[in-house]
Amino acid sequence: MEEFIEILRGKDKADSTVTQYKKGLSDYSAWLEDEDLTPSEVTGRDIQRYLSFLKNERNLASKTIRHKCVSVSQFYKDMIASGEIEHNPVDNVELTDYAPKRTMKEEATKERRVWMTKEEVEALVNNVPSPQVRNRLVVLFQYFTALRRQEVCDVKISDLDREKRQVQVRGKNGKVHTAHWQPRLDGLLAAWLDMGERDASPYARESEYLFVTQSGPQLSGSHLNHIVKEAAENAGIQEVLYKDASGASQHKITSHTLRHSFAMHYLDNGGTIEGLSKNLAHSSVTTTEIYGEILDERAKDEYDKYAPDIDF
């Protein structure tokens, strides 16, 4: 297992990925030791027992179980490649029996993705807390660029090309891509950068970041998320879906909902999955296809509701 982790590092995998695999295999190794098993003698039945252990004894969330199972499965694929074993014991196990693909948020909303209507986005923008110019700008900037919240917070003034209305973004795993915004954002951007709104922050002069605060040179991801959640509350479109294991309330509308909303509106307006994948900076169009599946599901629901039902 240690050799496998070193191989991952040699493949220039992200540190977070290597750490996730290492933790997953560490847990699996401890379970094997408790069960007096070696990796090469494990069967599909043993994998089922391990997943049951993670679910029932460790009380892990479905997403965490899936991550740990991926670590184990990839380890066994490496063992096959090196000739240690012939079959991957994970292959014949139905992971969804132990870790349903629906998250707690999906269970609460009965939706695979949560997004806002265009009217709800407008209501959100009109109800941001103070300072309104910055907060309207940051909400609309995330919506029109479809960036993740930390990507928004990491944007530097030097990354902007205001004439072309585009921004260079350092995304996940250090990947750089170009995001765009609509002309209707220009007025707010000018007010923020050219008319003194940004300069009102005591950190404006020393900061290279687009979004500053009164207490620091860079807006944080958690602060951006708080702005969106408070605006949704003010607009009367917020809901508490459930409380997590720590007792914290999990809300329906967060900053990431803006990214999902952009995706659904893009497709509603006639955009293609391939174009959307490019604008979301997904590494594979397969990741983007869930939005198309959602539209297909909605079309079926609308057919059942609105299709002619004349009794011939």
C-alpha positions as CSV (number, residue, x, y, z in Angstrom):
1,M,0.0,0.0,0.0
2,E,2.9,2.4,0.8
3,E,4.4,1.6,-2.6
4,F,1.0,2.4,-4.3
5,I,0.9,5.8,-2.5
6,E,4.4,6.6,-3.7
7,I,3.4,5.7,-7.2
8,L,0.4,8.1,-7.0
9,R,2.8,10.9,-5.9
10,G,4.9,10.1,-8.9
11,K,1.9,10.6,-11.2
12,D,1.6,14.2,-10.0
13,K,-1.7,13.5,-8.3
14,A,-3.0,16.4,-6.2
15,D,-1.9,16.4,-2.6
16,S,-5.5,16.2,-1.5
17,T,-6.1,13.1,-3.6
18,V,-3.0,11.4,-2.3
19,T,-4.0,12.2,1.3
20,Q,-7.5,10.9,0.7
21,Y,-6.1,7.6,-0.8
22,K,-3.6,7.3,2.1
23,K,-6.3,7.7,4.7
24,G,-8.6,5.3,3.0
25,L,-5.9,2.6,2.7
26,S,-4.8,3.2,6.3
27,D,-8.4,2.5,7.5
28,Y,-8.6,-0.6,5.3
29,S,-5.3,-1.9,6.5
30,A,-6.4,-1.6,10.1
31,W,-9.6,-3.5,9.3
32,L,-7.6,-6.2,7.6
33,E,-5.4,-6.6,10.6
34,D,-8.4,-6.9,12.9
35,E,-9.9,-9.5,10.6
36,D,-6.5,-11.3,10.3
37,L,-6.6,-11.0,6.5
38,T,-4.0,-10.1,3.9
39,P,-5.0,-8.0,0.9
40,S,-4.4,-10.8,-1.6
41,E,-6.9,-13.2,0.0
42,V,-9.8,-10.8,0.3
43,T,-13.0,-11.8,-1.5
44,G,-16.0,-9.8,-2.6
45,R,-17.7,-11.0,0.5
46,D,-15.0,-9.5,2.7
47,I,-15.4,-6.2,0.9
48,Q,-19.1,-6.3,1.7
49,R,-18.3,-6.9,5.3
50,Y,-15.9,-4.0,5.3
51,L,-18.5,-1.6,3.8
52,S,-21.0,-2.8,6.4
53,F,-18.4,-2.0,9.0
54,L,-17.9,1.5,7.7
55,K,-21.6,2.1,7.5
56,N,-22.9,0.5,10.7
57,E,-19.9,0.5,13.1
58,R,-18.1,3.7,12.0
59,N,-21.4,5.5,11.0
60,L,-19.7,7.2,8.1
61,A,-21.6,9.2,5.5
62,S,-22.2,7.7,2.1
63,K,-19.9,10.1,0.4
64,T,-17.0,9.1,2.7
65,I,-17.7,5.4,2.3
66,R,-17.5,5.8,-1.5
67,H,-14.2,7.7,-1.2
68,K,-12.7,4.9,0.9
69,C,-14.0,2.2,-1.5
70,V,-12.4,4.0,-4.4
71,S,-9.1,4.0,-2.6
72,V,-9.4,0.2,-2.0
73,S,-10.5,-0.5,-5.6
74,Q,-7.6,1.5,-7.1
75,F,-5.2,-0.3,-4.9
76,Y,-6.4,-3.6,-6.2
77,K,-6.2,-2.4,-9.7
78,D,-2.6,-1.7,-9.1
79,M,-2.1,-5.2,-7.6
80,I,-3.6,-6.6,-10.8
81,A,-1.3,-4.5,-13.0
82,S,1.7,-5.8,-11.0
83,G,0.6,-9.4,-11.3
84,E,-0.1,-9.9,-7.6
85,I,-3.7,-10.9,-8.1
86,E,-6.0,-11.7,-11.0
87,H,-9.4,-10.2,-10.0
88,N,-10.5,-7.0,-8.2
89,P,-12.7,-8.1,-5.2
90,V,-14.5,-4.7,-5.3
91,D,-15.8,-5.2,-8.9
92,N,-18.7,-7.5,-8.0
93,V,-19.9,-5.4,-5.0
94,E,-22.9,-3.1,-5.4
95,L,-21.5,0.0,-3.7
96,T,-24.9,1.8,-3.7
97,D,-26.3,-0.9,-1.3
98,Y,-24.0,0.5,1.4
99,A,-23.4,4.1,0.2
100,P,-26.4,5.5,-1.8
101,K,-25.4,8.2,-4.3
102,R,-27.9,10.6,-2.9
103,T,-26.4,13.0,-0.4
104,M,-28.4,14.2,2.7
105,K,-29.1,17.4,0.8
106,E,-30.4,15.4,-2.2
107,E,-32.6,13.3,0.1
108,A,-34.0,16.4,1.7
109,T,-34.8,18.2,-1.6
110,K,-35.5,15.1,-3.7
111,E,-33.3,16.7,-6.3
112,R,-29.9,15.7,-7.7
113,R,-28.8,19.3,-7.9
114,V,-30.4,22.4,-6.2
115,W,-30.7,25.5,-8.4
116,M,-32.6,28.7,-8.4
117,T,-35.0,30.1,-11.0
118,K,-33.9,33.3,-12.8
119,E,-36.5,35.2,-10.6
120,E,-34.9,33.7,-7.5
121,V,-31.4,34.8,-8.6
122,E,-32.8,38.3,-9.1
123,A,-34.4,38.3,-5.7
124,L,-31.2,37.1,-4.2
125,V,-29.2,39.9,-5.7
126,N,-31.7,42.5,-4.6
127,N,-31.5,41.3,-1.0
128,V,-27.8,41.1,-0.3
129,P,-26.6,42.5,3.0
130,S,-24.4,45.5,3.3
131,P,-22.1,46.6,1.6
132,Q,-24.5,46.2,-1.3
133,V,-22.2,47.2,-4.2
134,R,-19.6,44.6,-3.3
135,N,-22.0,41.9,-2.3
136,R,-24.2,42.3,-5.4
137,L,-21.0,42.2,-7.5
138,V,-19.6,39.1,-5.9
139,V,-22.9,37.2,-6.2
140,L,-23.4,38.2,-9.8
141,F,-19.7,37.6,-10.6
142,Q,-20.0,34.0,-9.3
143,Y,-23.3,33.5,-11.1
144,F,-22.1,34.8,-14.5
145,T,-18.6,33.2,-14.4
146,A,-19.9,29.9,-12.8
147,L,-16.8,29.7,-10.6
148,R,-16.5,27.9,-7.4
149,R,-16.5,30.2,-4.3
150,Q,-12.8,29.9,-3.6
151,E,-12.0,30.5,-7.2
152,V,-14.0,33.8,-7.0
153,C,-12.2,34.8,-3.8
154,D,-8.8,34.0,-5.4
155,V,-9.4,36.3,-8.4
156,K,-6.8,39.1,-8.6
157,I,-7.3,42.4,-10.3
158,S,-4.5,41.5,-12.7
159,D,-6.5,38.4,-13.8
160,L,-9.3,40.5,-15.3
161,D,-9.5,41.5,-18.9
162,R,-12.4,44.0,-18.7
163,E,-12.4,44.8,-22.4
164,K,-13.0,41.1,-23.3
165,R,-15.0,40.5,-20.2
166,Q,-13.0,37.5,-19.1
167,V,-10.9,36.4,-16.2
168,Q,-8.0,33.9,-15.8
169,V,-8.8,31.5,-13.1
170,R,-6.6,29.1,-11.1
171,G,-8.9,26.2,-10.5
172,K,-8.8,22.8,-9.0
173,N,-5.4,21.0,-9.1
174,G,-3.7,24.2,-10.3
175,K,-5.5,24.1,-13.7
176,V,-5.8,27.5,-15.3
177,H,-8.9,28.3,-17.4
178,T,-10.7,31.4,-18.7
179,A,-14.1,32.4,-17.4
180,H,-16.4,35.0,-18.9
181,W,-19.1,37.5,-17.7
182,Q,-22.0,39.3,-19.1
183,P,-22.0,43.0,-20.1
184,R,-24.7,43.7,-17.4
185,L,-21.9,43.2,-14.8
186,D,-19.9,46.2,-16.1
187,G,-21.7,48.9,-14.1
188,L,-21.2,47.2,-10.8
189,L,-17.6,46.3,-11.7
190,A,-16.9,50.0,-12.6
191,A,-18.5,51.2,-9.3
192,W,-16.4,48.7,-7.3
193,L,-13.0,49.4,-9.1
194,D,-13.3,52.9,-10.5
195,M,-15.6,54.9,-8.3
196,G,-14.1,54.4,-4.8
197,E,-16.2,51.5,-3.5
198,R,-13.3,49.1,-3.2
199,D,-10.9,51.9,-2.1
200,A,-13.1,52.3,1.0
201,S,-11.5,49.2,2.5
202,P,-8.3,50.0,4.5
203,Y,-6.7,47.0,2.8
204,A,-7.5,48.0,-0.8
205,R,-4.2,49.6,-1.5
206,E,-2.0,46.7,-0.4
207,S,-4.3,43.9,-1.7
208,E,-4.0,42.3,-5.2
209,Y,-7.4,40.6,-4.9
210,L,-10.5,41.8,-6.5
211,F,-12.7,41.3,-3.5
212,V,-11.5,42.8,-0.2
213,T,-13.3,43.4,3.1
214,Q,-13.1,46.0,5.9
215,S,-11.2,43.5,8.0
216,G,-8.8,41.8,5.5
217,P,-7.1,41.9,2.1
218,Q,-9.2,39.0,0.7
219,L,-12.8,37.9,0.9
220,S,-12.9,34.3,2.2
221,G,-15.0,31.5,0.8
222,S,-16.9,31.1,4.0
223,H,-17.7,34.9,4.0
224,L,-19.0,34.6,0.4
225,N,-21.1,31.6,1.4
226,H,-22.5,33.6,4.3
227,I,-23.4,36.5,2.0
228,V,-25.4,34.2,-0.3
229,K,-27.2,32.4,2.6
230,E,-28.2,35.7,4.3
231,A,-29.4,37.2,1.0
232,A,-31.5,34.1,0.4
233,E,-33.0,34.4,3.9
234,N,-33.7,38.1,3.3
235,A,-35.4,37.2,0.0
236,G,-37.6,34.6,1.6
237,I,-36.3,31.7,-0.5
238,Q,-34.0,30.0,2.0
239,E,-34.7,26.7,3.8
240,V,-32.9,24.7,6.5
241,L,-32.9,21.2,5.0
242,Y,-31.3,19.2,7.9
243,K,-28.8,19.3,10.6
244,D,-25.5,17.5,10.1
245,A,-23.7,15.2,12.5
246,S,-22.2,18.2,14.4
247,G,-25.7,19.8,14.8
248,A,-25.0,22.6,12.2
249,S,-27.9,23.6,10.0
250,Q,-27.5,22.8,6.3
251,H,-29.2,25.3,4.0
252,K,-30.8,24.8,0.6
253,I,-29.3,27.8,-1.0
254,T,-25.5,28.3,-0.7
255,S,-22.9,30.0,-2.9
256,H,-22.5,26.7,-4.9
257,T,-26.2,26.9,-5.8
258,L,-25.2,29.9,-8.0
259,R,-23.0,27.5,-10.0
260,H,-25.7,25.0,-10.4
261,S,-28.2,27.7,-11.4
262,F,-25.9,29.0,-14.1
263,A,-25.6,25.5,-15.5
264,M,-29.4,24.9,-15.6
265,H,-30.1,28.3,-17.1
266,Y,-27.3,27.8,-19.7
267,L,-29.0,24.6,-20.9
268,D,-32.5,26.1,-20.7
269,N,-31.3,28.9,-23.0
270,G,-30.2,26.3,-25.6
271,G,-26.5,25.8,-24.7
272,T,-24.9,22.4,-25.3
273,I,-23.5,20.0,-22.7
274,E,-20.0,20.4,-24.3
275,G,-20.1,24.2,-24.1
276,L,-21.3,24.0,-20.5
277,S,-18.6,21.6,-19.6
278,K,-16.0,24.0,-21.0
279,N,-17.5,26.9,-19.0
280,L,-17.7,24.9,-15.8
281,A,-14.0,23.8,-16.3
282,H,-15.0,20.2,-15.8
283,S,-12.1,17.8,-16.5
284,S,-14.6,15.5,-18.4
285,V,-17.9,16.1,-20.1
286,T,-19.2,13.1,-18.2
287,T,-19.2,15.2,-15.0
288,T,-21.4,17.7,-16.8
289,E,-23.9,15.2,-18.1
290,I,-25.8,15.1,-14.8
291,Y,-27.3,18.5,-15.7
292,G,-28.6,17.1,-19.0
293,E,-30.0,14.1,-17.1
294,I,-31.9,16.5,-14.8
295,L,-33.4,18.3,-17.8
296,D,-34.4,14.9,-19.3
297,E,-36.1,13.9,-16.0
298,R,-37.9,17.2,-15.9
299,A,-39.1,16.8,-19.5
300,K,-40.5,13.4,-18.5
301,D,-42.3,14.8,-15.5
302,E,-43.7,17.6,-17.7
303,Y,-44.8,15.0,-20.2
304,D,-46.7,13.1,-17.6
305,K,-48.3,16.3,-16.3
306,Y,-49.1,18.1,-19.6
307,A,-49.3,15.6,-22.5
308,P,-52.7,15.3,-24.1
309,D,-54.7,12.5,-22.5
310,I,-57.7,12.2,-24.8
311,D,-59.4,8.8,-24.3
312,F,-59.7,7.3,-27.8
